[in-house]
Amino acid sequence: MEPAADRPELNSYYDLYRQVAKKRKLLLIDHYPHWKAILDKGKEEYLKYVPDGLHPDPEGASKIIAPYVVEKLIEGK
């Protein structure tokens, strides 16, 4: 995807969030693995949920983001 290509250190950036959350014992709801799995299925599949290549549309939010947020809040981990 073009936006990711413009940010070659994106994974390092995400890792910083993970490190800070762990250090401060904060709940981090990390969606990256879900979006990566969809992207791995191909650009066409990814663009169904993220039409501009960067921001999820309402369908992406309701099918990918919301269920995982609810799951993690219930778990509290």
Distance bins in CASP14 RR format, pairs under 12 A and 6 or more apart:
PFRMAT RR
TARGET T0000
AUTHOR 0000-0000-0000
RMODE 2
METHOD distances of the structure
MODEL  1
1 7 0 0 0 0 0 1 0 0 0 0 0
1 10 0 0 0 0 0 1 0 0 0 0 0
1 35 0 0 0 0 0 1 0 0 0 0 0
1 36 0 0 0 0 0 1 0 0 0 0 0
1 38 0 0 0 0 0 1 0 0 0 0 0
1 39 1 0 0 1 0 0 0 0 0 0 0
1 40 0 0 0 0 0 1 0 0 0 0 0
1 42 0 0 0 0 1 0 0 0 0 0 0
1 43 1 0 0 1 0 0 0 0 0 0 0
1 44 0 0 0 0 0 1 0 0 0 0 0
1 45 0 0 0 0 0 1 0 0 0 0 0
1 46 1 0 0 1 0 0 0 0 0 0 0
1 47 0 0 0 0 1 0 0 0 0 0 0
1 50 0 0 0 0 1 0 0 0 0 0 0
1 51 0 0 0 0 0 1 0 0 0 0 0
1 52 0 0 0 0 1 0 0 0 0 0 0
1 53 1 0 1 0 0 0 0 0 0 0 0
1 54 1 0 0 1 0 0 0 0 0 0 0
1 55 0 0 0 0 0 1 0 0 0 0 0
2 43 0 0 0 0 0 1 0 0 0 0 0
2 46 0 0 0 0 0 1 0 0 0 0 0
2 47 0 0 0 0 0 1 0 0 0 0 0
2 50 0 0 0 0 0 1 0 0 0 0 0
2 52 0 0 0 0 1 0 0 0 0 0 0
2 53 1 0 0 1 0 0 0 0 0 0 0
2 54 0 0 0 0 1 0 0 0 0 0 0
3 10 0 0 0 0 1 0 0 0 0 0 0
3 35 0 0 0 0 0 1 0 0 0 0 0
3 39 0 0 0 0 0 1 0 0 0 0 0
3 46 0 0 0 0 0 1 0 0 0 0 0
3 47 0 0 0 0 0 1 0 0 0 0 0
3 50 0 0 0 0 1 0 0 0 0 0 0
3 52 0 0 0 0 1 0 0 0 0 0 0
3 53 1 0 1 0 0 0 0 0 0 0 0
3 54 1 0 1 0 0 0 0 0 0 0 0
3 55 0 0 0 0 1 0 0 0 0 0 0
4 10 1 0 1 0 0 0 0 0 0 0 0
4 11 0 0 0 0 1 0 0 0 0 0 0
4 13 0 0 0 0 0 1 0 0 0 0 0
4 14 0 0 0 0 0 1 0 0 0 0 0
4 32 0 0 0 0 0 1 0 0 0 0 0
4 35 0 0 0 0 0 1 0 0 0 0 0
4 36 0 0 0 0 0 1 0 0 0 0 0
4 39 0 0 0 0 1 0 0 0 0 0 0
4 43 0 0 0 0 0 1 0 0 0 0 0
4 46 0 0 0 0 0 1 0 0 0 0 0
4 50 0 0 0 0 0 1 0 0 0 0 0
4 53 0 0 0 0 1 0 0 0 0 0 0
4 54 0 0 0 0 1 0 0 0 0 0 0
5 53 0 0 0 0 0 1 0 0 0 0 0
5 54 0 0 0 0 0 1 0 0 0 0 0
6 53 0 0 0 0 0 1 0 0 0 0 0
6 54 0 0 0 0 1 0 0 0 0 0 0
7 13 1 0 0 1 0 0 0 0 0 0 0
7 14 0 0 0 0 0 1 0 0 0 0 0
7 54 0 0 0 0 1 0 0 0 0 0 0
9 15 0 0 0 0 1 0 0 0 0 0 0
9 16 0 0 0 0 1 0 0 0 0 0 0
10 16 0 0 0 0 0 1 0 0 0 0 0
10 17 0 0 0 0 0 1 0 0 0 0 0
10 32 0 0 0 0 1 0 0 0 0 0 0
10 35 0 0 0 0 0 1 0 0 0 0 0
10 36 0 0 0 0 0 1 0 0 0 0 0
10 54 0 0 0 0 0 1 0 0 0 0 0
11 17 0 0 0 0 0 1 0 0 0 0 0
11 18 0 0 0 0 0 1 0 0 0 0 0
11 30 0 0 0 0 0 1 0 0 0 0 0
11 32 0 0 0 0 1 0 0 0 0 0 0
11 33 0 0 0 0 0 1 0 0 0 0 0
11 36 0 0 0 0 1 0 0 0 0 0 0
12 18 0 0 0 0 0 1 0 0 0 0 0
12 19 0 0 0 0 0 1 0 0 0 0 0
13 19 0 0 0 0 0 1 0 0 0 0 0
13 20 0 0 0 0 0 1 0 0 0 0 0
13 32 0 0 0 0 0 1 0 0 0 0 0
14 20 0 0 0 0 0 1 0 0 0 0 0
14 21 0 0 0 0 0 1 0 0 0 0 0
14 28 0 0 0 0 1 0 0 0 0 0 0
14 30 1 0 0 1 0 0 0 0 0 0 0
14 31 0 0 0 0 1 0 0 0 0 0 0
14 32 1 0 1 0 0 0 0 0 0 0 0
14 33 0 0 0 0 0 1 0 0 0 0 0
14 35 0 0 0 0 0 1 0 0 0 0 0
14 36 0 0 0 0 0 1 0 0 0 0 0
15 21 0 0 0 0 0 1 0 0 0 0 0
15 22 0 0 0 0 0 1 0 0 0 0 0
15 28 0 0 0 0 0 1 0 0 0 0 0
15 30 0 0 0 0 0 1 0 0 0 0 0
15 32 0 0 0 0 1 0 0 0 0 0 0
16 22 0 0 0 0 0 1 0 0 0 0 0
16 23 0 0 0 0 0 1 0 0 0 0 0
16 28 0 0 0 0 0 1 0 0 0 0 0
17 23 0 0 0 0 0 1 0 0 0 0 0
17 24 0 0 0 0 0 1 0 0 0 0 0
17 26 0 0 0 0 1 0 0 0 0 0 0
17 27 0 0 0 0 0 1 0 0 0 0 0
17 28 1 0 0 1 0 0 0 0 0 0 0
17 29 0 0 0 0 0 1 0 0 0 0 0
17 30 1 0 0 1 0 0 0 0 0 0 0
17 31 0 0 0 0 0 1 0 0 0 0 0
17 32 0 0 0 0 1 0 0 0 0 0 0
18 24 0 0 0 0 0 1 0 0 0 0 0
18 26 0 0 0 0 0 1 0 0 0 0 0
18 27 0 0 0 0 0 1 0 0 0 0 0
18 28 1 0 0 1 0 0 0 0 0 0 0
18 29 0 0 0 0 0 1 0 0 0 0 0
18 30 1 0 0 1 0 0 0 0 0 0 0
18 32 0 0 0 0 1 0 0 0 0 0 0
18 33 0 0 0 0 0 1 0 0 0 0 0
19 26 0 0 0 0 0 1 0 0 0 0 0
19 28 0 0 0 0 1 0 0 0 0 0 0
19 30 0 0 0 0 0 1 0 0 0 0 0
20 26 1 0 0 1 0 0 0 0 0 0 0
20 28 0 0 0 0 1 0 0 0 0 0 0
21 27 1 0 0 1 0 0 0 0 0 0 0
21 28 1 1 0 0 0 0 0 0 0 0 0
21 29 0 0 0 0 1 0 0 0 0 0 0
21 30 0 0 0 0 1 0 0 0 0 0 0
21 72 0 0 0 0 0 1 0 0 0 0 0
21 77 0 0 0 0 0 1 0 0 0 0 0
22 28 1 0 0 1 0 0 0 0 0 0 0
22 30 0 0 0 0 0 1 0 0 0 0 0
22 77 0 0 0 0 0 1 0 0 0 0 0
25 76 0 0 0 0 0 1 0 0 0 0 0
25 77 0 0 0 0 0 1 0 0 0 0 0
26 72 0 0 0 0 0 1 0 0 0 0 0
26 76 0 0 0 0 0 1 0 0 0 0 0
26 77 0 0 0 0 0 1 0 0 0 0 0
27 69 0 0 0 0 0 1 0 0 0 0 0
27 71 0 0 0 0 0 1 0 0 0 0 0
27 72 1 0 0 1 0 0 0 0 0 0 0
27 73 1 0 0 1 0 0 0 0 0 0 0
27 74 0 0 0 0 0 1 0 0 0 0 0
27 75 0 0 0 0 1 0 0 0 0 0 0
27 76 1 0 1 0 0 0 0 0 0 0 0
27 77 1 0 0 1 0 0 0 0 0 0 0
28 68 0 0 0 0 0 1 0 0 0 0 0
28 69 0 0 0 0 0 1 0 0 0 0 0
28 72 0 0 0 0 1 0 0 0 0 0 0
28 76 0 0 0 0 0 1 0 0 0 0 0
28 77 0 0 0 0 0 1 0 0 0 0 0
29 64 0 0 0 0 0 1 0 0 0 0 0
29 65 0 0 0 0 1 0 0 0 0 0 0
29 66 0 0 0 0 0 1 0 0 0 0 0
29 67 0 0 0 0 0 1 0 0 0 0 0
29 68 1 0 0 1 0 0 0 0 0 0 0
29 69 1 0 1 0 0 0 0 0 0 0 0
29 70 0 0 0 0 1 0 0 0 0 0 0
29 71 0 0 0 0 1 0 0 0 0 0 0
29 72 1 0 1 0 0 0 0 0 0 0 0
29 73 1 0 0 1 0 0 0 0 0 0 0
29 74 0 0 0 0 0 1 0 0 0 0 0
29 75 0 0 0 0 0 1 0 0 0 0 0
29 76 0 0 0 0 1 0 0 0 0 0 0
29 77 0 0 0 0 0 1 0 0 0 0 0
30 36 0 0 0 0 0 1 0 0 0 0 0
30 65 0 0 0 0 0 1 0 0 0 0 0
30 68 0 0 0 0 1 0 0 0 0 0 0
30 69 0 0 0 0 0 1 0 0 0 0 0
30 72 0 0 0 0 1 0 0 0 0 0 0
30 77 0 0 0 0 0 1 0 0 0 0 0
31 37 0 0 0 0 0 1 0 0 0 0 0
31 38 0 0 0 0 0 1 0 0 0 0 0
31 39 0 0 0 0 0 1 0 0 0 0 0
31 49 0 0 0 0 0 1 0 0 0 0 0
31 50 0 0 0 0 0 1 0 0 0 0 0
31 56 0 0 0 0 1 0 0 0 0 0 0
31 60 0 0 0 0 0 1 0 0 0 0 0
31 61 0 0 0 0 0 1 0 0 0 0 0
31 63 0 0 0 0 0 1 0 0 0 0 0
31 64 1 0 0 1 0 0 0 0 0 0 0
31 65 1 0 0 1 0 0 0 0 0 0 0
31 66 0 0 0 0 0 1 0 0 0 0 0
31 67 0 0 0 0 0 1 0 0 0 0 0
31 68 1 0 0 1 0 0 0 0 0 0 0
31 69 0 0 0 0 1 0 0 0 0 0 0
31 71 0 0 0 0 0 1 0 0 0 0 0
31 72 0 0 0 0 1 0 0 0 0 0 0
32 38 0 0 0 0 0 1 0 0 0 0 0
32 39 0 0 0 0 0 1 0 0 0 0 0
32 64 0 0 0 0 0 1 0 0 0 0 0
32 65 0 0 0 0 0 1 0 0 0 0 0
32 68 0 0 0 0 0 1 0 0 0 0 0
33 39 0 0 0 0 0 1 0 0 0 0 0
33 40 0 0 0 0 0 1 0 0 0 0 0
33 64 0 0 0 0 0 1 0 0 0 0 0
33 68 0 0 0 0 1 0 0 0 0 0 0
34 40 0 0 0 0 0 1 0 0 0 0 0
34 41 0 0 0 0 0 1 0 0 0 0 0
34 46 0 0 0 0 0 1 0 0 0 0 0
34 49 0 0 0 0 1 0 0 0 0 0 0
34 50 0 0 0 0 0 1 0 0 0 0 0
34 56 0 0 0 0 0 1 0 0 0 0 0
34 60 0 0 0 0 1 0 0 0 0 0 0
34 61 0 0 0 0 0 1 0 0 0 0 0
34 63 0 0 0 0 1 0 0 0 0 0 0
34 64 1 0 1 0 0 0 0 0 0 0 0
34 65 0 0 0 0 1 0 0 0 0 0 0
34 66 0 0 0 0 0 1 0 0 0 0 0
34 67 0 0 0 0 1 0 0 0 0 0 0
34 68 1 0 0 1 0 0 0 0 0 0 0
34 69 0 0 0 0 0 1 0 0 0 0 0
34 71 0 0 0 0 0 1 0 0 0 0 0
34 72 0 0 0 0 0 1 0 0 0 0 0
35 41 0 0 0 0 0 1 0 0 0 0 0
35 42 0 0 0 0 0 1 0 0 0 0 0
35 45 0 0 0 0 0 1 0 0 0 0 0
35 46 1 0 0 1 0 0 0 0 0 0 0
35 47 0 0 0 0 0 1 0 0 0 0 0
35 49 0 0 0 0 1 0 0 0 0 0 0
35 50 1 0 0 1 0 0 0 0 0 0 0
35 53 0 0 0 0 0 1 0 0 0 0 0
35 54 0 0 0 0 0 1 0 0 0 0 0
35 55 0 0 0 0 0 1 0 0 0 0 0
35 56 0 0 0 0 1 0 0 0 0 0 0
35 60 0 0 0 0 1 0 0 0 0 0 0
35 61 0 0 0 0 0 1 0 0 0 0 0
35 63 0 0 0 0 0 1 0 0 0 0 0
35 64 1 0 0 1 0 0 0 0 0 0 0
35 65 0 0 0 0 1 0 0 0 0 0 0
35 68 0 0 0 0 0 1 0 0 0 0 0
36 42 0 0 0 0 0 1 0 0 0 0 0
36 46 0 0 0 0 1 0 0 0 0 0 0
36 50 0 0 0 0 0 1 0 0 0 0 0
36 64 0 0 0 0 0 1 0 0 0 0 0
37 45 0 0 0 0 1 0 0 0 0 0 0
37 46 0 0 0 0 1 0 0 0 0 0 0
37 49 0 0 0 0 0 1 0 0 0 0 0
37 64 0 0 0 0 1 0 0 0 0 0 0
37 68 0 0 0 0 0 1 0 0 0 0 0
38 44 0 0 0 0 0 1 0 0 0 0 0
38 45 1 0 1 0 0 0 0 0 0 0 0
38 46 1 0 1 0 0 0 0 0 0 0 0
38 47 0 0 0 0 1 0 0 0 0 0 0
38 48 0 0 0 0 1 0 0 0 0 0 0
38 49 1 0 0 1 0 0 0 0 0 0 0
38 50 0 0 0 0 1 0 0 0 0 0 0
38 53 0 0 0 0 0 1 0 0 0 0 0
38 56 0 0 0 0 0 1 0 0 0 0 0
38 59 0 0 0 0 0 1 0 0 0 0 0
38 60 0 0 0 0 1 0 0 0 0 0 0
38 63 0 0 0 0 1 0 0 0 0 0 0
38 64 1 0 0 1 0 0 0 0 0 0 0
38 65 0 0 0 0 0 1 0 0 0 0 0
39 45 1 0 0 1 0 0 0 0 0 0 0
39 46 1 0 1 0 0 0 0 0 0 0 0
39 47 0 0 0 0 1 0 0 0 0 0 0
39 48 0 0 0 0 0 1 0 0 0 0 0
39 49 0 0 0 0 1 0 0 0 0 0 0
39 50 0 0 0 0 1 0 0 0 0 0 0
39 53 0 0 0 0 1 0 0 0 0 0 0
39 54 0 0 0 0 0 1 0 0 0 0 0
39 64 0 0 0 0 0 1 0 0 0 0 0
40 46 0 0 0 0 1 0 0 0 0 0 0
41 47 0 0 0 0 0 1 0 0 0 0 0
41 48 0 0 0 0 1 0 0 0 0 0 0
41 49 0 0 0 0 0 1 0 0 0 0 0
42 48 0 0 0 0 0 1 0 0 0 0 0
42 49 0 0 0 0 0 1 0 0 0 0 0
42 50 0 0 0 0 0 1 0 0 0 0 0
43 49 0 0 0 0 0 1 0 0 0 0 0
43 50 0 0 0 0 0 1 0 0 0 0 0
43 51 0 0 0 0 0 1 0 0 0 0 0
43 53 0 0 0 0 1 0 0 0 0 0 0
44 50 0 0 0 0 0 1 0 0 0 0 0
44 51 0 0 0 0 0 1 0 0 0 0 0
44 53 0 0 0 0 0 1 0 0 0 0 0
45 60 0 0 0 0 0 1 0 0 0 0 0
45 64 0 0 0 0 0 1 0 0 0 0 0
46 52 0 0 0 0 0 1 0 0 0 0 0
46 53 1 0 0 1 0 0 0 0 0 0 0
46 54 0 0 0 0 0 1 0 0 0 0 0
46 56 0 0 0 0 0 1 0 0 0 0 0
46 57 0 0 0 0 0 1 0 0 0 0 0
46 60 0 0 0 0 0 1 0 0 0 0 0
46 64 0 0 0 0 0 1 0 0 0 0 0
47 53 1 0 0 1 0 0 0 0 0 0 0
47 54 0 0 0 0 0 1 0 0 0 0 0
47 55 0 0 0 0 0 1 0 0 0 0 0
47 56 0 0 0 0 0 1 0 0 0 0 0
47 57 0 0 0 0 1 0 0 0 0 0 0
47 59 0 0 0 0 0 1 0 0 0 0 0
47 60 0 0 0 0 0 1 0 0 0 0 0
48 56 0 0 0 0 0 1 0 0 0 0 0
48 57 0 0 0 0 1 0 0 0 0 0 0
48 59 1 0 0 1 0 0 0 0 0 0 0
48 60 0 0 0 0 1 0 0 0 0 0 0
48 63 0 0 0 0 1 0 0 0 0 0 0
48 64 0 0 0 0 0 1 0 0 0 0 0
49 55 0 0 0 0 0 1 0 0 0 0 0
49 56 1 0 1 0 0 0 0 0 0 0 0
49 57 1 0 0 1 0 0 0 0 0 0 0
49 58 0 0 0 0 1 0 0 0 0 0 0
49 59 1 0 0 1 0 0 0 0 0 0 0
49 60 1 1 0 0 0 0 0 0 0 0 0
49 61 0 0 0 0 1 0 0 0 0 0 0
49 62 0 0 0 0 1 0 0 0 0 0 0
49 63 1 0 0 1 0 0 0 0 0 0 0
49 64 1 0 0 1 0 0 0 0 0 0 0
49 65 0 0 0 0 1 0 0 0 0 0 0
50 56 1 0 1 0 0 0 0 0 0 0 0
50 57 1 0 0 1 0 0 0 0 0 0 0
50 58 0 0 0 0 0 1 0 0 0 0 0
50 59 0 0 0 0 1 0 0 0 0 0 0
50 60 1 0 0 1 0 0 0 0 0 0 0
50 61 0 0 0 0 0 1 0 0 0 0 0
50 63 0 0 0 0 0 1 0 0 0 0 0
50 64 0 0 0 0 1 0 0 0 0 0 0
50 65 0 0 0 0 0 1 0 0 0 0 0
51 57 1 0 1 0 0 0 0 0 0 0 0
51 58 0 0 0 0 0 1 0 0 0 0 0
51 59 0 0 0 0 1 0 0 0 0 0 0
51 60 0 0 0 0 1 0 0 0 0 0 0
53 60 0 0 0 0 0 1 0 0 0 0 0
55 61 0 0 0 0 1 0 0 0 0 0 0
55 65 0 0 0 0 0 1 0 0 0 0 0
56 62 0 0 0 0 1 0 0 0 0 0 0
56 63 0 0 0 0 1 0 0 0 0 0 0
56 64 1 0 0 1 0 0 0 0 0 0 0
56 65 1 0 0 1 0 0 0 0 0 0 0
56 66 0 0 0 0 0 1 0 0 0 0 0
56 68 0 0 0 0 0 1 0 0 0 0 0
57 63 0 0 0 0 0 1 0 0 0 0 0
57 64 0 0 0 0 0 1 0 0 0 0 0
57 65 0 0 0 0 0 1 0 0 0 0 0
58 64 0 0 0 0 0 1 0 0 0 0 0
58 65 0 0 0 0 0 1 0 0 0 0 0
58 66 0 0 0 0 0 1 0 0 0 0 0
59 65 0 0 0 0 0 1 0 0 0 0 0
59 66 0 0 0 0 0 1 0 0 0 0 0
60 66 0 0 0 0 1 0 0 0 0 0 0
60 67 0 0 0 0 0 1 0 0 0 0 0
60 68 0 0 0 0 0 1 0 0 0 0 0
61 67 0 0 0 0 0 1 0 0 0 0 0
61 68 0 0 0 0 0 1 0 0 0 0 0
61 69 0 0 0 0 1 0 0 0 0 0 0
62 68 0 0 0 0 0 1 0 0 0 0 0
62 69 0 0 0 0 0 1 0 0 0 0 0
62 70 0 0 0 0 0 1 0 0 0 0 0
64 71 0 0 0 0 0 1 0 0 0 0 0
65 71 0 0 0 0 0 1 0 0 0 0 0
65 72 0 0 0 0 0 1 0 0 0 0 0
66 72 0 0 0 0 0 1 0 0 0 0 0
66 73 0 0 0 0 0 1 0 0 0 0 0
67 73 0 0 0 0 0 1 0 0 0 0 0
67 74 0 0 0 0 0 1 0 0 0 0 0
68 74 0 0 0 0 0 1 0 0 0 0 0
68 75 0 0 0 0 0 1 0 0 0 0 0
69 75 0 0 0 0 0 1 0 0 0 0 0
69 76 0 0 0 0 0 1 0 0 0 0 0
70 76 0 0 0 0 0 1 0 0 0 0 0
71 77 0 0 0 0 0 1 0 0 0 0 0
END
